Amino acid sequence: MIQVARRICPVALALALAPAPVGASAERPPVALTASPAQLSLPGAARASIRITNRGSSRTVVDVSRAGFALDLRGRPRIVSREEVRRSAAGWLTFRPRSLALKPGGSAEVAVVSKPPAGVEPGDHDALLLFTTRRRGRDGVAVRMRMGVVVVVRAPGTVVRRLALGRFRVRPTSRARILEIGVANRGNVTETLGRTDGTLSLFRGSRRLALLRVEPRDLRPGTRGVLQFVYRGATRGSLTARVDLLPSGLSRAVRRTFRVRL
């Protein structure tokens, strides 16, 4: 199993499971890792630690590595090479130890050190620390898991926060219509949008017909994405849509109005 531990929720990137060994508990999988904290934020050159716990029923050895990190247009995380992302911090991170031997219920800490190079751009740079269990054959355990913890390093300098809204699109599904708005993060820090940080209001004339909440997501600095609002109402025809964004810490709301047809 490959997953990324994030602030909002763990997100599965891919799944590769073989059958569990005979006699393994149905309630407790052979391999299950958790990380604390789920995301690590470091202020420039700094040191911290991540505690890894084996919640599974089998002893496991976990290898630690690093990689680049990116989000697709709809905010789904993916593992990439350092060269694929402009603001990667993967090359700045060192960590010890490089492998962990964890018994069932056991925990261990990994020390993480960040050293941004001189003259680096101010703001947020990120990477993944990957924790990958080794495949074992002697006891019949054929499950491997990879978990990624996002590490955000904030390089010193002036923080710039700037969001810009783009095109509007209606994407029908079998149960609802997904209202999508392009967004660009033109600042130098990651913006985190929770459900209370963005709204979409639908109007006919001066009458508001619906108030929708944004689907939570992160938006890395210098990247573009898509904001999603789920509309399950029955209204059809020409409407006015007003989008308001106000992430925590932003000094004023970002607003844009669209003429749309549902």
N, C-alpha and C positions, 0 to 999 in steps of 0.2 A: 504494500500500500504506500502510495506517495501522497503526503498531505502537507499543507502549509499552515502552521499555527499563526493566527492573526488576532488582532484586537477584537474584531466583530465575532468571528467564529472560525473553527477549523474548516479549511476548504480542501476537498479532495481534488488532486490534479490528475491522478491516474490510479488504476487498481490492478494489482497482479497477485492474486491469491491462489495458492494450491490447496488441496484438501487438508484439513487439520488431521493430526494423528489420532488413531483410534484411542478412545478413552479420554480425550481432552474435554474439559468442561464446556458445555454449550453456553454457559453464562460468562465464562472468562476465557478469552481467546489466548492462543499460545503466545502471541506477540502483540503488545499494545504499549506504545510510548506516549508519555505526556511531557510537556516542557513548561517550565516556569522561570521567567515570565514568558508569555506567548509571543511577545514582541519586545525586542531590546532596543532602547534609545540611548545613544552615547553622545555626550557634548564634546565633539572634536576628539582630541587625544585623551583617551579615557580607558578605564578598566572596569569590567563587570563580570558577572558569572551567570550561567544558565544551568538550572537543575533539571536533569533528565531522570524520569522515573519509569520503571518497567512495571506496568499494570497487568502484564500477561502472566500465564501460568508456567512458562518455561524460562530457564536461564538463557540469556542472549548476550552476544557481543555486538556493540554498536560502533561503527566507524564514523568519524567526524570529518567533514570536508566543507568547502565553501564554493559558492557559485553566484552568478549574476541573477538578478530578479527583475521581472517585468510584469505588467498587467495588460491584458488585452483591452479592446475598446469597451467591453462591458464589465471590466474590473476583475476578471478571473485571473488568478496568479499563474505564472509559468516560470520554469527554470530555464535560464539562458546562459550563454557564455558571457564573460565580462566584456568582451569586445562588442556585443550586441546592444549594450545600453550605455548611454553617454555619461550618466552620473552614478556609475557603479562604485561601491566602496569595497568590493570583494578583495582587491589587492591591498587594502589598508589593514585587513584584519589578520591577527595571529591568534592561535587558540591552543590550549593544552588541557587535558591530554588529547591525543588523536584517536583513541579508542577507549571504550568503556566496557567492562564486564559486569553485567547486572543480573542478579538473581531475581526471582519473582518477588515483586514488591520493593525491590531495592532501588536506590537513588545514587546519583553521583553528580558532581558539578564540573562544568567545563569553564575555564577561565578564558575570557575574550578581551583582547586588547586592540584598540583602534589607534592608528597613527596616520592622520591625513598628511599628504605631502605639502610642502610649502607652495603658496600661491594658488591653492585649489579654489574653485568657485565657492562662494558662501552658500549656505543652505543645506538641504537634505540630500544625502547620498546613501544608497541602501545596497544590501546584499543578503544572501541566504547562508545560514549555517545549516548544513545537511547532516542528518543523523540517520544512518542506514544500518539496519540489522544484517548480520551475516547469515547466509543460508547454512543450515545444519542438517546433516543426513543421518547421523547415528541414532538419534532418538525419534526419527520419523517426522520432525518438524520441517515442513516445506513452505513456510510462510516467510516472506521478507517484507519489511516495511521501511519506507523512507519518509522522514518528517523534516520539514524545513521551518526554521525560525527566522523571521525577518529581523535584520539588524539595520537600524537607521542611524547614521552618523551625521550630526549637524556640524558642518564646518563653520568656523567663526566668520562674522561679517554681517552686513545688513540683510535682514530678512525681508523678502518681497512676497506679498500675497496678492495675487491677481487672477481672477477667473473671468472667462469670456464665454458667453453662450452662442451656439451656432444654429445649425438647421434643425427643423422639427420634422418628425416622421411618425406616422401611425403604422404599427405592425399588428395586424389581426392574428389572434390565436383562436383555438377552439372554445376557450372559456372566457376570454377577455380581449381587450385591445391594449396593446403596450404602446404608450406614448413615449417616444424617444427624442431627446434633445442632445445635440452635440455640445461638448464642453471642452475648453482648453485651459490647462493650468499654465499660465504665463509667469507664475512666480517661481521661487526657488525652494519652496518647502512643500511637503506632501499635504494635501487637503483631504480630510476625512469627513465624509458626509453621512450623518445618521438620519434616521427617518424624520427627525424634527428640524433638520437643517435645510430642507428644501421642500417647497410646495409647488403644485401646479393647480391653478384655479381655472375652471371652465365657466365661461359666461355666455349668455344669450342676451344681448343688450346690456343692461345694467344688473341683470339678475344672475347671481352665481348659482350654477347648477351642481357643481361638484368641487371638492377640495381633496386633492390627492397628495400623498406623501412620497418622497423620493425613495427608491430602493437603495439601501446603504451601500457605500463603496468608498474606496480610496482613489485618489488621483495624484500620481507622482508628478514632481515638478518637470516642466518642459514637455509634457505629453498631452495627448488628446484622448477623450473618452466619450462615452454615451451615458447620459442619465436616463433612468427608466422609471416611469410612473404607470401603475396598473389601473385601467379603467374598466369596471364591470357593469356600468350603467347601460341603459337602453337608448339614451339620447342619440339622435342622428342629425346630420345636416351641418350647416355652417355655424361655427362657434368662434369665440375669442378665447385663447389660452394665454394665461399669464404665469410665468415661471419666476419664483423668488428663491434665491439661494442666500443663506447666511450661516456659513460654517462658524463654529466656535472660534473667537479671536479675530474674525474679520470685522473691520470697522464699520462697513455699511453693506447693505444687501446688494446682490447682483440681480437685476430684473430685466426681463425681456417679454414682449407681448407678440403673439403670433395669431394670424387668421388661419383656422384649420377646418377641415371637413371630416366628420366622423361617419 
